[in-house]
């Protein structure tokens, strides 16, 4: 049996389900059933802009690791939007403000995320503010900027997104 290697441009995203992995004590575990989730080439930069790559940046957070800072959580949430990881977005949204669903797969036209720029990050006493600008485009339309100031809270050793204020 021969395998065929497909070359993709740097940063190209793929759409197959996440591969299975090894669980606790070497037991094989099945991959979660995540329809409409994009997979990412682990050699490309992270969608959040970190050149260290997805496997060294947002990947571990998407797999359940706790974010060390609110900025790291915000970056991982941006990457989750790029990869359509609605499961992760809801899990990292504080229960007091979390919606029932986001319906990312139903967005038409679907946004193309173009980049992230973190402007400010402040933490104090288990609360944090992260200001950022995300660039996106809907369909073949004009690129847009989404400027948001987001609020986060730390509970039981984990950061959660509370809410955000969109700025003009």
C-alpha positions as CSV (number, residue, x, y, z in Angstrom):
1,X,0.0,0.0,0.0
2,X,1.5,3.4,-0.9
3,X,0.6,6.6,0.6
4,X,0.2,9.8,-1.3
5,X,1.6,13.0,0.0
6,X,-0.4,16.1,-0.7
7,X,1.4,19.4,-0.7
8,X,-0.5,22.4,0.7
9,X,0.5,26.0,0.9
10,X,1.8,27.2,4.2
11,X,-1.1,27.7,6.6
12,X,-3.6,25.6,4.6
13,X,-6.3,24.1,6.6
14,X,-7.8,20.6,6.2
15,X,-11.2,19.4,7.0
16,X,-11.0,15.7,8.3
17,X,-11.9,14.8,11.8
18,X,-9.2,14.8,14.5
19,X,-7.2,11.5,14.6
20,X,-7.5,9.1,17.4
21,X,-4.9,9.2,20.2
22,X,-3.7,7.2,23.1
23,X,-5.4,7.6,26.4
24,X,-4.5,7.1,30.0
25,X,-1.9,4.2,30.6
26,X,-1.5,3.5,26.9
27,X,-5.2,2.6,26.3
28,X,-6.4,3.5,22.9
29,X,-9.2,6.1,22.9
30,X,-11.4,7.2,20.1
31,X,-11.4,10.7,18.7
32,X,-14.3,12.8,19.7
33,X,-17.1,13.1,17.2
34,X,-16.7,16.7,16.1
35,X,-18.5,17.3,12.9
36,X,-17.6,20.4,10.9
37,X,-14.4,20.9,12.8
38,X,-11.3,21.8,10.8
39,X,-8.0,20.0,11.4
40,X,-4.8,21.9,11.0
41,X,-1.4,21.0,9.7
42,X,0.7,20.8,12.8
43,X,3.8,22.3,11.0
44,X,2.0,25.6,10.2
45,X,1.9,28.6,12.4
46,X,-0.9,28.7,14.9
47,X,-4.1,30.4,13.7
48,X,-3.6,33.0,16.5
49,X,-0.3,34.1,14.9
50,X,2.2,32.2,17.1
51,X,5.0,31.0,14.8
52,X,5.8,28.2,17.3
53,X,3.0,26.2,15.7
54,X,-0.4,24.9,16.7
55,X,1.0,21.9,18.6
56,X,3.0,24.2,20.8
57,X,0.4,27.0,21.2
58,X,-3.4,26.6,21.0
59,X,-3.4,22.8,20.3
60,X,-2.8,21.7,23.9
61,X,-5.5,24.1,25.1
62,X,-8.0,22.8,22.6
63,X,-7.1,19.3,23.9
64,X,-8.0,20.3,27.5
65,X,-4.9,22.0,29.0
66,X,-5.7,25.1,31.1
67,X,-4.6,28.4,29.7
68,X,-1.9,30.1,31.9
69,X,-3.2,33.6,31.1
70,X,-6.4,35.2,29.9
71,X,-4.5,36.3,26.8
72,X,-3.6,32.7,26.0
73,X,-7.2,31.7,26.4
74,X,-8.4,34.6,24.2
75,X,-5.8,33.5,21.5
76,X,-7.0,29.9,21.8
77,X,-10.6,31.1,21.4
78,X,-9.6,33.0,18.2
79,X,-8.0,29.8,16.9
80,X,-11.2,27.9,17.8
81,X,-13.2,30.3,15.7
82,X,-10.8,29.7,12.8
83,X,-11.1,25.9,13.2
84,X,-14.8,26.0,14.0
85,X,-14.3,24.4,17.4
86,X,-17.7,25.4,18.8
87,X,-17.2,22.7,21.5
88,X,-14.1,24.5,22.8
89,X,-15.7,28.0,22.6
90,X,-18.7,26.9,24.7
91,X,-16.5,25.0,27.2
92,X,-14.3,28.1,27.8
93,X,-17.3,30.5,28.1
94,X,-18.3,31.2,31.7
95,X,-21.6,29.5,32.6
96,X,-23.2,32.8,33.7
97,X,-23.0,34.3,30.2
98,X,-22.6,31.2,27.9
99,X,-25.2,30.8,25.1
100,X,-26.7,27.4,24.3
101,X,-25.0,27.2,20.9
102,X,-23.2,29.4,18.4
103,X,-24.2,27.6,15.1
104,X,-20.8,28.2,13.5
105,X,-21.4,25.5,10.9
106,X,-24.6,27.3,9.8
107,X,-23.0,30.7,9.2
108,X,-23.5,31.7,5.6
109,X,-21.3,33.1,4.2
110,X,-18.8,31.6,6.6
111,X,-16.1,34.1,7.8
112,X,-12.5,33.7,6.7
113,X,-10.3,34.7,9.6
114,X,-7.3,36.8,8.5
115,X,-5.4,37.5,11.6
116,X,-5.3,38.6,15.2
117,X,-3.6,41.5,16.9
118,X,-3.6,41.7,20.8
119,X,-3.5,45.3,21.9
120,X,-3.7,45.0,25.6
121,X,-3.8,42.4,28.4
122,X,-4.3,43.2,32.1
123,X,-4.9,40.7,34.9
124,X,-5.7,41.5,38.5
125,X,-7.2,39.3,41.3
126,X,-8.6,36.6,39.1
127,X,-10.1,39.0,36.6
128,X,-8.6,40.1,33.3
129,X,-9.2,42.3,30.3
130,X,-7.9,41.6,26.8
131,X,-8.2,44.1,24.0
132,X,-7.7,42.8,20.5
133,X,-8.4,43.3,16.8
134,X,-9.4,40.3,14.7
135,X,-9.5,40.6,10.9
136,X,-12.1,38.7,8.9
137,X,-13.9,38.5,5.6
138,X,-17.4,37.2,4.8
139,X,-17.6,35.4,1.4
140,X,-15.7,37.3,-1.2
141,X,-16.5,40.6,0.5
142,X,-14.3,43.3,1.8
143,X,-12.0,42.6,4.8
144,X,-13.3,43.8,8.1
145,X,-11.9,44.5,11.6
146,X,-13.5,43.4,14.8
147,X,-12.1,45.4,17.7
148,X,-13.2,43.9,21.1
149,X,-12.4,44.5,24.7
150,X,-13.1,41.1,26.4
151,X,-13.5,40.3,30.1
152,X,-12.3,37.1,31.7
153,X,-12.5,35.4,35.1
154,X,-10.3,32.7,36.7
155,X,-12.2,30.0,38.6
156,X,-10.8,26.7,40.0
157,X,-7.5,27.3,38.2
158,X,-9.0,28.0,34.7
159,X,-9.7,31.1,32.8
160,X,-13.2,31.7,31.3
161,X,-14.5,34.3,28.8
162,X,-17.2,36.4,30.4
163,X,-18.2,38.9,27.7
164,X,-16.9,41.5,25.3
165,X,-17.6,45.0,24.1
166,X,-17.2,45.6,20.4
167,X,-15.5,48.9,19.6
168,X,-15.8,50.9,16.4
